[in-house]
Amino acid sequence: MKPACPLDILIVEDNDDFRNSLCDVLELDDHRIVTAGSAGQALALPDLRRFSAIILDRQLGDSTAEVLFPQLRSRTSADVIVVTGHADIQGAIAALRLGATDYILKPINVDVLRATLARVAERHRLTVDKERSESAFRHLVEAADCMITILRMDYSIVYFSLFAERLTSISDPEARGRDFLSLLASAADRDGVAQAFRGLAAGRPIHGLETCITCKDGTPRWIIWNARPLPDHDGAPACLLVGHDVTSLKEAQERMVRAERLAAIGEVVAGLAHESRNALQRSQACLEMLALAVGDRPQALDLIARIQAAQDHLHHLYEDVRSYAAPFKLQKTRCDLTAVWRESWAHLEPAWREKGAVLHEATDGADLCAHADPFRVGQVFRNLLDNALSACPIPAWIEIEARDVEGDGGAAIQLALRDNGPGIPAELRSLIFEPFHTSKAKGTGLGLAIARRIIDAHGGSIRAAENDRPGALFLITLPKGNP
C-alpha cells in the first residue's frame, strides 16, 4: 500500500547494494529519495532541511551514527532512523538517547520500515495542521477564548481578561500593575519575551511567540502569543497581547512521541529477548561450573564474581527496558494512598536507616482514597522515595504533603513530595521524565519515565516543580475516580 503522504528521504549508507535496494523499495512507494554513500557526502548536500526523514547506517566508512547524528541534527529537524547489522541493546540505547525515531536491524523488514515512515508522515501532518491552526489563531483570536492583556512598554499589566483569570487563577486586581515577565513568564523564556517586546517597541508585531507561563498554583501552561502596539493608552504607550492556550496540543504531541519511542524500544527488545536470555543462562551455568573447578583459587573466584555481577547488571538493564516498553493493564481498586506510600517506604528500610531518614506526612484531613492500581502507584512512590534517599545528605529529610484539589475530570488528590537534597535545576525539570535520562552512574534513566507512564495511565499528572526551599519537589495529581 502506497503512503498517503510521500516523504523526502535521505539514505546514508556505504553499502552500494543495500542502498540501491532500499532506494528502489521506497521509490515504489512514491517517496522522493536522495542517497549518500558516506557521512561526508551527506553533510555536503546543500539543503538538508528539505528532508522529512533520514535513514542512517550506524557504522559508516568515514564516521558513525553517534558522531554524525549531532551534525545532522544541527542542520535539519528530520526524523532519523538508525539501521544496523549488529543487534545490541547498548547501540539501541545510544541511538534513542541521541533522539533517533527508530532503531531497525538488518536485513530490514520492509513492513516495519513502512510503519515507521507512516508515523513520521503522520507527525509531519500534525505539524502542518498545527501551523495552520496557529495561522487561524491570528485571525480568530479576538472571537475565541484566549488570554488578552494590555501591557505598558515596561511590562506592567494594565488589563487582564476573564479567560486569563480562569486560566492562571490570578485575578485582574492581583495582576494589575505587576510585571508581566516576573508574574507569568518562566525563567527560561524571559529573555526571549523581552527581546520580542523590544522589537514590538520598534514597530514589529509579535506573531506566534510560544512561551511557557506559570499559573498561581505553579502549573505550567503553553501559550502562543500575538501582540501589536496600541495607540497611547491613558496617555502612555502600550501594547495588546493575545495568547491562546495550546497546552493540550503540546501534551498530545509529547504523548505521540513517547508512544513512538515505546514502539521502537519494544521492537528492539522483542528481537533481542530470546537470544539475550539464552546467552545469559548459558554463560551463568558455565561460570558456576568454573567456580567449582577453581574453588581453591581465591583470585579466580573473585574474577568470576565480578563477571557474574556484570551479568546481573546487564540482566537488570534488559528488564528495565522491557518493563518500560511493555504494555500494562491497570488493576484498579479502591485504595488508601497513605497505606500505599507507607508500604513503599517500608520496602526501602535499609536505605532510609543508612541515611537516618524519617518520612514526614502532612495530609491535613485530605481524603486519600482513590480508585487506582495500588501496585503501579506503589512503583511510583518507590522510585521517587529511592531517588530522594540517594540524593539527600545525612540526615535525610523527606515529606509527603497531600490536599484535595479539583482536576479536569472532577475531584482529585495532589501529592507534593519534598526532600532536602540538592534539588533539580530548572533546565532539567522537563528532561528528567525522558527515557534514558539519568544522573546516576549505574542508572538506566527509566524510573521516572515509567512513573510518568503509570500516572498518565491513571489520567493524572506528575512534574518536577520549583521548590520554595532547598531540595527537589515533585507534584503528583491523581483523580479520585469512581466512588
N, C-alpha and C positions, 0 to 999 in steps of 0.2 A: 504494500500500500504506500503510495507516494504521500509525502508530508503536505499538510495544508499550507505550511509556510516554509518554502525553501530558504536555506541559510547560505551566507557567505562563510566558507570554511577554509582554514589554512591547515594543511597537513605537513608536520615537520617530522620527517622520518628518513634515516640514512640508508635503509634497505630498499633498493630500487623496485624489486618485485612486489614487496609488501605495499610500498607507497602507491605504485601504479594500480594494484588490485583494489586497494581501498578507494582510490580515486574513481575507478570505474564503477564500483558499487554505489558510491554516493552521488555520482553524476546521473546514474539511472534513476535516483530519487529526486532529480531536478535540483539538487544543491549546486551552488556555484563554488568550484574548487580551485584553490591555488596551492601549489606544493613547494616545499623547500627540502633539500637534501642534507642540510646542516643548520646549526644554530646561526652561523654567520650569514647564510642566505636568508634565513627568516628575519634576522634583525636588519638586513639591508633592504627589505621591502619598503616602499615609500610611504604606505599608509596602512598601518596595522589596525587603525581604529575602525576600518570598514568591516572587519571580520566579526561575526557573531560567535563563532566557536573556533578553537584551535585544538587539533588532535596532535599531542606531543609525545614522541618517543622518550621514554625515561632515560635511556642511555644512547647518546649520540656520539658520533666520531670525534667531534670537537667540543662537546660540552655534555652536561647532564640536565635533566629536568629541574633539579634542585637549584642549579646555577642559573639556568635560562629563565625559569619561571618569574623571578622578580623583575628581570629586564623586560619581559613581555608585559607584565602587569603595570609597569610604569608608562607603557605606551598604548595600552588597549584595555578595555573593560570586557573583552571577550571571555566567554566561559572556556576554561582549559580542561581538556580530558586527557589524562595521562595514560599511556599504554605501555605495557612491559611484557617481556617474555619470562620474567622471574617473579614467582609468587612468594612474596614475603611481607609479613604484617608490618615491619618497620618501614618499608617502602610506601605502603599504603598510608600509614600514619603521617609520614613526611609529606606526601603529596597533599593529603587533606589538610594538614596544618598550613601549608602554603596557600590553600584556598581552591584546590582543584575541584571541579564539579563532579568528576568521577575518576575511577582508577580501574582500568579494564585490562584483563590478561590476554596475551596472545596464545594461540590463534584467536582472533576476535570473533565473538559471537555477534553476527550482524544484527540479529534482533535486539540484543542488549544495547548495541551502539545506537540503533534507531530509536529505542526507547529513551536513551539519554538525550539524543538530539531533539526528540519531541518535547522533553522537559525544557531544554534550552529555548526552543521556539516558543513554548508557552510563556516562559518567563519574559522573553522579549516582547511578546504580545501584550503582557501585563504592563510592561514598561511603557509601551506606546500608549496603552489605554490610560496610564497614569499621566503621561504628558498631555494627552487630550483632555483629561479631567482637569488638570491644573489650568489649561487654557480656558476651559469653561468657567472655572472659579473666577478668573479675571473679569469675565463679563457678567456673571450672575451673582457675585458675592453679596451685592447690596440687598438682593432679594432672598438670600439664603441665611440659615443660622450660621453666624460667624462672629468672631471677635472683632469689635470695632472700637478703636481707641483713638483719641486725639492727643497728640503729644506736642509740647513745646520743643524747640530745637535743642534744648539742654536735657531732653529725655523725660522731663517731668510730665506726669499724666494729668490731662485736663478733663477727659471724659472716658468712661469705662462702661461698655454696653451691658445689657442684661445677660446676653449669652456669655460674655466674658466673665461675669459674676458667677453664673451657674457652672461654667467650666472650671474655673480656678478656685471657687469658694472664697474669693476676695471681693468684698462689696465695693461699690463705687466710692463711698466716703473713705474707706480704707485705702483705696488706690489713688485717689486724687492727691496731687502734689508729690507723690512718691516718684523716685527714679525708676523708669521702666526697666533698665538693664539690671539693677540690683534686686528689683522686686520679682521679676519673672524670668529673665534670660539666664540660661545655665552658664556656668563659668567658662565652659569650652566654647560657647557661641558669642560671648560678649564682644570680643574684638571684631568678629565678622559683622555683627549687627552695627557696631559703632562705625565701621568702615562704610557700610551701606548708607548709614544716615549722613555721613559726610558727603557722599555722592548726592543724596537727596537735597542737601542744603545747596549744592551746586546746580540743582535743577534736573538731576537724573532720577526718574521714578524708580521705585523698587518693584520688581516683578518676580514672584516665585522664590522668595528667600525662605529656605527651610531651616527652622531652628527648633530646639527643644526648650520648652518653658517648664517651670516648676510651680505646681499648684500649692495652695496653702498647706495641704497635708503632706507635701513632699513628693506627690505623684508627678512623674514626668508626662508631658503631652507634646506630640509633634505637631507643629503649626507651619503652614505655608502662608507667608505674608506678602501682601501688595501694599504699596504706600505711595502717596503723592503729596506735594506741598499744598497747603491751603492758603487762600488769601488771609491777610492778618486776622487772627482770631483773638477778639477782645484786645485789639491793638498791638498784638505781638505775633511774630512768625510762628507757624505751627504746621503740623502735617497730619493727614488722615492715614491711619494704619488699620488694614483689614486683614484678618487672619482666619484661615479655615483649618479645622482640626482634622488631621489625616492620621491620627494615631492608629485607628483600626486598620487602615490600609497598610501602614508600616508593619504592624504586628502580623497581618495576614501574609505579607511578603516574607517576613522573617520565619513564620511557620512553614511556608512553602520551601524556603531554602533549607531549613532544618530537616524537612521531610525528604528532600532530595539527598541530603548528606546521609540520612539514615538508610535510604535505599542503596546508596553507593557502598556504605560500610557493610550493609547486610550481604550484598553480592560478594564482596571480598571475603568476608568471614565464612560464608557458605562454601566458597571454593577452597578455602584453606582448612576448614574444620576437620575433615576426615583425616587428611594426611598429618596435620599437626598433632592430633590426639594420638594417632598410631605411632608417630615418631617419638613423642614424649614417653609413651608407655614402654616402647622398646628400649629407649636409652635408660629409662629408670630401672628396668629389670636388669640390664647389663651392669649398671652401676652397683646395684645391690649384690649381684654375683661377684663383682670385682672387690667390693668391700669385704666379703667373706674370704676371698683369696689372699688379701693383703692385711688381714686382721692384726698381724703383729708389726705393722709398719705405720706408726702414728702420722708421719708426714704424708704418706699416700692417702690415709683415711681423711686427713684434713683437706686434701685436694678434692677428694670425692665429695666431701660435704659441701665444698664451695660450688662444685658443679651442680649438685642437687639443689642448692639454694638458688642458683641461676635458673635452673629449670622451673622451680616453683614460681619465680618472678615472671618468667615467660608465660606460664600457665595462668597466673593471675591477670596478666596483661590481656591474654586472649579472652578470659572470662569477662573482664571489664568491657572489652569491645563488644563481645557477644551480647551481654546484658543490656548495653546501651542501644544496640541496633535492633534487638529482638522486639517484636510487638508484645504488648502485655494487656491483659484484660483486668480491669479493676474489680475487686470483690468488696463492694461497698456494704457497710453495715452501720448501724447507729453506734458511735463510739465516743468516748471521752478523750479529748486531745491531751488532757493533763496526764492520764494514765499512759498514753502513747509515748509522750516525750520522757516521762519518768522511766519507762521500760528501756527506751533507747539510752538514757543516761546510765542506767544500771549496767547495760552491756559494755559501757566504756569505763567501768570502775578502775581497772589497772591504770589507765591514762590519767583519770582525774585524781586518783590517790597520789600518783607521782607528781602532779602539778599542784597538789594541795588545794584543789578547786572545790567550790561549792556552787550549786545551781540555785540561783535566786528566782523566785516566781512572784510575779505581780499580776494577778488575774483581776483584781478589783471587781469581783462579783460578776464577771462576764460569763455568759452561758457557753461553755466549751464543748457542748455536744454537737457533733456534725455527722452527716451522712457521708462517710468516707471509707477508704480502704486502709485499715489500721496498719497493715504490714508495709504498704507502699509509703504512707505518710511517716511511718517509723524510719524507713530508709532515709527520708529527707532529714529528719531530726538527727539521726546518727551521723550523717555526713556533715551537717552544719556544726554539730557539737564536737565532732572529732577534729574538724578544721580549726575550730576555736581553741581547743585544747592544744593543738600543735603550734598555734601562733602565739598563744599567751605566755607571758613570763610567769615565774613562780613568785607569789601565789596567783593562780589564775582566777579570774572573776567572770562569771557568765550569768546573764539574766534573760529570762523569757517573760515578756510583758504581753498581756492579752487584753483585747477590748472588742466589744460588739460594734460592727460597722454596717452600713448599708451598701451592698455591692450592686453591680449592674443587674444581677438577676434576683435580688432580694437580700434577705438577712445573711450576713457573713461574719466571719471572725478574722480579725487582723492580729497576727503574732509578730512581735518585734524581738529579735534575738540579738543581744549586745554582748560584747566581750571587752577585755582590757588589753587586747593585742595591739599591734602596730597600725591596724586599720587597712583600708583598701583605697589606694589613690583614685581620684575622680576619673582619670583617664582609663582606668582598668575596670571600672564598675560595669561597663557594658560588654566587657570581654570575658569575664570570669565564668559566664554560663555557656561559652562556646566550647564544643568538644575539643579535647586535647590541649586546652589552655590550662597550664598549671604552674605554680611557683614551687612545688615540692620536687626535690631531687629525684624521688622514686615514684612520683605520681603519674597517672595516665591522663589527668585532666578531664576525666569523665564524670566525677562525682557530682559536681554542680549541674552539669548538663543533664544527667539522669534525674536529679532533683527537679529541674525545671520541667522535664517531660512529665513527671508524676503530678506536679502541681497544675500544669496545663491540662492534663487529662481530667483533673477534678473540676476544671472550669475556674481555677483560681489564678493567682499571680505570685511571683517571687522576684525580688530585686534587691540589689545592694544599694543602700541609701546613705545619704550624708549623715554622719553622726554628730550630735551636738557636744560630744566629749570624745576623748581618745578611744580608739578601738573601732572594730567593724560593727555594722548594723545591717541586718537582713530583715526585710519586711515580707511576711507571707500573708496572703489573703485567701481564705478558703470559704466557699459558700456553705451555709449550714445544710442545704439540701432538703430532702423530704423530711417532714416531722416524724 
